[in-house]
Amino acid sequence: MFTLWIKPGQILTNQLEKNERSTGATRLVQIPSSYCSIVPHYLISVGSEVYGLSQHNDPSSNMFVRNKEDLFWCNAPIMTVARAKAIGHAYNGKLYVMGGCRDDESVNWGEVFDPKTQTWEALPDPGSELRFSSIRKIDVFQEKLYVRSNEKIDSVYDPKEGKWNVAEKSPVQCLDMLNRNLGSGMIEIANYGGKLLILWDKVGLSQDKDICCAVIALEKRDGVDEVWGKIEWASIVLTVPSSYVFLYSLLNRI
């Protein structure tokens, strides 16, 4: 288990654009952890609790929960359908889960769990194109859920209106350097003090794999429905063997 560490008092730059190796001012450092074989592989933080979903090929409707301060998992209310490798995200105190179910269960392709009432509720049908695609990531931006899949465009769900739409282009512009470096190794996108933090892995020329991190300041331009990003810093924060497999990331919002 690792956590992001930033050396205090340092002026951070975009080292990836300059093709510079890391100076060590930003890096992932290992922290003590207790590994348990029954720990779910997909973790989502909602308030003071952590919810876990199975990432096995065999469909399961089970969900697990524990307090952030605890090590032991408990059974949470089961999902309405069994899912294989479902994807989820927390928003506005609720847990959204999508994908991984059979064709005849498409009416429950997406559902939302309310920790206060301990109940599940089905989301509207997003359409066959998204239901039959491979879901890769769910992100929250401007109070909407952006669902990234193997399709060329993202799908967007508005929880307030309960409607699905199509995102014709990325909501964040001017990130050419990241597009060149990201590839398909996206690990996590997070809100970092009002800025965008992106974590990804990248296979280098050697037998090692680099884990990279970037922090981006966002700016909403007047008169256009776009958000522009300025990369404040980007660097390699950890190098691991190429056999490394990323299991999950957990955002600990305090």
C-alpha positions in Angstrom: 0.0 0.0 0.0 1.3 3.5 -0.9 0.4 7.1 -0.3 1.4 10.2 -2.2 4.1 12.3 -0.4 5.1 15.8 -1.4 8.3 17.3 0.0 7.4 20.6 1.8 8.7 23.9 0.5 9.6 22.7 -3.0 8.9 24.4 -6.3 7.3 21.7 -8.4 7.5 21.7 -12.2 6.4 19.6 -15.2 9.2 17.1 -15.3 7.4 14.9 -17.8 7.3 17.7 -20.5 11.0 18.2 -20.1 11.7 14.4 -20.1 13.4 14.7 -16.7 13.6 12.0 -14.1 12.0 12.5 -10.8 13.9 14.7 -8.2 12.2 12.8 -5.4 10.2 15.8 -4.3 7.0 13.9 -5.1 6.7 10.2 -4.7 4.6 7.3 -3.6 5.8 6.0 -0.3 4.9 2.6 1.2 2.8 2.6 4.4 2.0 -0.3 6.7 -1.0 -2.4 5.8 -2.7 -5.6 6.8 -3.5 -7.7 3.8 -6.4 -10.1 4.0 -7.4 -12.4 1.1 -11.1 -11.6 1.5 -10.6 -7.9 1.0 -12.7 -6.7 -2.0 -10.6 -5.5 -5.0 -12.7 -2.4 -5.8 -13.0 0.1 -3.0 -15.1 3.2 -2.8 -15.0 5.8 0.0 -18.3 7.3 1.1 -18.1 9.6 4.1 -16.6 7.7 7.0 -17.1 4.3 5.4 -15.4 2.2 2.8 -17.5 0.0 0.5 -16.1 -3.0 -1.4 -17.2 -4.7 -4.6 -15.9 -8.0 -5.9 -13.8 -7.9 -9.1 -14.0 -11.6 -9.9 -15.3 -13.0 -13.2 -18.1 -14.8 -11.4 -21.0 -12.4 -10.9 -21.9 -11.5 -7.3 -24.5 -9.2 -5.7 -22.5 -9.0 -2.5 -21.2 -5.7 -1.2 -19.0 -5.2 1.9 -18.5 -2.2 4.2 -16.1 -1.1 6.9 -15.4 2.0 8.8 -12.2 3.8 7.7 -10.7 3.2 11.1 -11.4 -0.6 11.1 -9.8 -3.5 9.4 -12.7 -5.9 9.4 -15.3 -6.1 6.7 -19.1 -6.6 7.2 -21.8 -7.5 4.8 -23.7 -4.5 3.3 -27.2 -4.7 1.6 -26.8 -6.7 -1.5 -27.2 -5.2 -5.0 -30.4 -5.9 -6.9 -28.5 -8.0 -9.5 -25.3 -10.0 -9.6 -22.4 -8.2 -11.2 -19.0 -9.2 -12.5 -16.3 -6.6 -12.3 -18.7 -3.7 -11.8 -17.5 -0.1 -11.6 -18.6 2.4 -9.0 -18.2 5.9 -7.7 -19.3 8.0 -4.8 -21.2 11.2 -5.3 -23.2 13.4 -2.9 -23.1 10.8 -0.2 -24.4 8.0 -2.3 -22.7 5.1 -4.1 -23.3 4.6 -7.9 -22.6 1.2 -9.4 -22.8 0.3 -13.1 -22.2 -2.6 -15.5 -21.3 -6.2 -15.1 -24.8 -7.7 -15.3 -26.5 -10.0 -17.8 -28.5 -8.8 -20.8 -31.8 -9.7 -19.3 -31.0 -7.6 -16.2 -30.4 -4.5 -18.2 -33.2 -2.6 -16.4 -30.8 -2.6 -13.4 -27.6 -2.0 -15.4 -26.9 1.0 -13.1 -28.1 1.5 -9.5 -27.5 3.8 -6.6 -27.1 2.9 -2.9 -28.2 5.4 -0.2 -26.2 4.7 3.0 -28.8 6.6 5.1 -31.7 4.4 4.0 -29.6 1.3 3.3 -31.5 0.9 0.0 -30.7 0.4 -3.7 -32.5 2.2 -6.5 -32.2 1.5 -10.2 -30.9 4.2 -12.6 -32.6 5.0 -15.9 -31.6 2.9 -18.9 -28.5 4.5 -20.6 -29.2 2.8 -23.9 -27.9 -0.4 -25.5 -24.6 1.2 -26.7 -23.4 1.9 -23.2 -24.9 -1.3 -21.7 -23.0 -3.5 -24.2 -19.7 -1.6 -23.9 -16.8 -2.2 -21.5 -16.9 0.3 -18.6 -13.5 1.6 -17.6 -14.0 4.5 -15.2 -16.6 6.8 -13.6 -15.6 10.3 -12.8 -17.6 13.2 -11.3 -17.3 16.6 -12.9 -19.6 19.7 -12.5 -22.1 17.6 -10.5 -22.4 15.0 -13.3 -21.1 11.4 -13.6 -18.9 10.9 -16.7 -18.8 7.2 -17.7 -15.7 6.2 -19.7 -15.9 3.0 -21.7 -14.3 1.4 -24.8 -16.5 3.7 -26.9 -15.0 6.8 -28.5 -17.2 9.2 -26.5 -18.2 9.4 -22.8 -21.7 9.0 -21.5 -22.9 11.5 -18.9 -25.5 11.0 -16.2 -27.1 13.9 -14.4 -28.3 12.8 -11.0 -30.4 15.9 -10.5 -32.4 15.4 -13.7 -32.1 11.6 -13.8 -31.1 11.7 -17.5 -28.3 10.3 -19.7 -26.5 12.3 -22.3 -23.5 12.0 -24.5 -20.3 14.0 -24.0 -19.2 15.0 -27.5 -15.7 16.0 -26.2 -13.7 16.1 -23.0 -14.8 18.8 -20.6 -11.2 19.7 -19.9 -9.1 21.2 -22.7 -5.5 22.1 -23.3 -3.9 18.9 -21.9 -1.9 17.8 -24.9 1.1 16.7 -22.8 -1.0 14.4 -20.7 -2.7 12.9 -23.8 0.7 11.9 -25.1 1.8 10.4 -21.8 -1.4 8.8 -20.4 -1.9 5.9 -22.9 -4.4 3.5 -21.4 -2.9 3.2 -17.9 -5.3 5.5 -16.0 -5.4 4.7 -12.3 -7.3 7.6 -10.6 -8.7 11.1 -11.1 -9.3 13.0 -7.9 -10.3 16.4 -6.5 -7.1 17.7 -4.9 -7.9 21.0 -3.1 -10.0 22.2 -6.0 -7.5 21.1 -8.5 -7.4 17.9 -10.7 -5.0 15.1 -9.6 -4.3 12.4 -12.2 -2.4 9.2 -11.4 -1.4 6.7 -14.1 1.1 4.1 -15.0 3.3 3.9 -18.1 5.6 1.2 -19.4 9.1 2.5 -20.1 11.9 1.3 -22.4 13.3 -0.9 -19.7 11.7 -3.8 -17.8 10.3 -1.3 -15.3 7.0 0.5 -15.2 6.7 4.2 -14.1 3.8 5.5 -12.0 3.2 9.1 -12.9 1.2 11.9 -11.2 0.1 15.4 -12.3 -1.8 18.2 -10.6 -3.8 20.5 -12.9 -5.4 23.9 -12.0 -8.7 24.3 -13.7 -10.2 27.5 -15.2 -13.7 28.0 -16.6 -13.6 30.3 -19.6 -16.4 32.9 -20.0 -18.8 32.3 -23.0 -17.7 28.7 -23.7 -18.8 25.4 -22.2 -15.2 24.3 -21.6 -12.8 24.1 -18.7 -9.1 24.7 -19.5 -6.3 23.1 -17.5 -2.8 24.4 -16.6 -0.4 21.7 -15.5 1.2 22.8 -12.2 3.5 19.8 -11.8 3.9 16.3 -13.2 6.5 13.7 -12.4 7.2 10.1 -11.9 6.4 9.2 -8.3 7.3 5.5 -8.3 9.0 2.9 -10.5 8.0 -0.7 -10.2 8.7 -4.0 -12.1 6.7 -4.4 -15.3 5.0 -7.4 -13.7 3.2 -4.9 -11.3 -0.6 -5.1 -11.4 -2.6 -2.3 -10.0 -5.5 -3.5 -7.7 -7.4 -0.4 -6.6 -7.1 3.1 -5.4 -8.9 4.7 -2.4 -9.4 8.4 -1.9 -9.4 9.3 1.7 -11.4 12.5 1.9 -11.1 14.2 5.3 
